Amino acid sequence: MLPRSENLIRLKPGHSAVISQLIHIDPMLRRRLADLGIHEGASITVKRYCLWGGPVLLECRGQLLSIRRREAARIEVSGS
């Protein structure tokens, strides 16, 4: 179980959580993430981390998504 609020990139592969907050994200990027289903209240699962600081592979709403680690670091999650 996660603490009350945790950073998305701290989740281990295979673990799920609920997005609680998007922190300091540009409005254009916030809209793009929302179009992908990444918004407050959405359930998200980390599938894997790519090597050498590459993107994070996520599952959200039944689809696989890949986002940059610096964007994932700005997503706060809480235990599901």
C-alpha positions in Angstrom: 0.0 0.0 0.0 1.3 3.5 -0.9 1.4 6.3 1.6 -1.2 9.0 1.3 0.4 10.6 -1.8 3.4 9.3 -3.7 5.2 10.1 -7.0 4.3 7.9 -10.0 7.9 7.0 -10.7 8.2 5.4 -7.3 5.7 2.7 -8.2 7.3 -0.7 -9.0 6.3 -2.4 -12.3 3.0 -4.2 -11.9 1.7 -2.0 -9.2 -1.4 0.2 -9.6 -2.6 3.4 -8.0 -5.1 6.2 -8.5 -3.9 9.6 -9.9 -4.4 12.2 -7.2 -2.8 15.3 -8.7 -0.8 16.6 -11.6 1.9 19.0 -10.3 3.3 22.0 -12.2 2.3 20.7 -15.6 2.0 23.1 -18.6 -1.7 23.5 -19.7 -0.9 22.1 -23.1 0.7 19.0 -21.7 -2.1 18.6 -19.2 -4.6 18.5 -22.0 -2.5 16.0 -24.0 -2.3 13.7 -20.9 -6.1 14.1 -20.3 -6.7 13.1 -23.9 -4.7 9.9 -23.2 -6.9 9.3 -20.0 -4.3 10.5 -17.5 -6.2 12.8 -15.2 -7.1 13.0 -11.5 -9.1 10.0 -10.3 -7.9 7.7 -13.1 -6.5 4.3 -12.2 -3.0 3.7 -13.6 -0.6 0.7 -13.6 3.2 0.9 -14.2 4.1 -1.9 -16.7 7.8 -1.2 -17.0 10.6 1.3 -17.0 12.8 1.6 -20.1 16.5 1.5 -19.6 18.9 4.4 -19.2 16.3 6.9 -18.1 13.9 6.2 -21.0 10.1 6.5 -20.9 7.7 4.8 -18.6 5.2 2.3 -20.0 1.8 2.6 -18.3 -1.6 1.1 -18.6 -4.5 3.4 -18.2 -8.1 2.7 -19.1 -7.1 -0.5 -20.9 -4.6 1.0 -23.2 -0.8 1.1 -23.1 0.9 4.5 -22.9 4.4 5.7 -22.8 5.4 9.0 -21.2 8.7 10.7 -20.4 10.1 10.1 -16.9 10.1 13.9 -16.2 6.4 14.0 -16.9 5.8 10.9 -14.8 7.6 12.6 -11.9 5.0 15.3 -11.9 2.1 12.8 -11.4 1.1 12.2 -7.8 -0.7 9.0 -7.0 -2.3 7.4 -4.0 -3.0 3.7 -3.2 -6.0 2.1 -4.9 
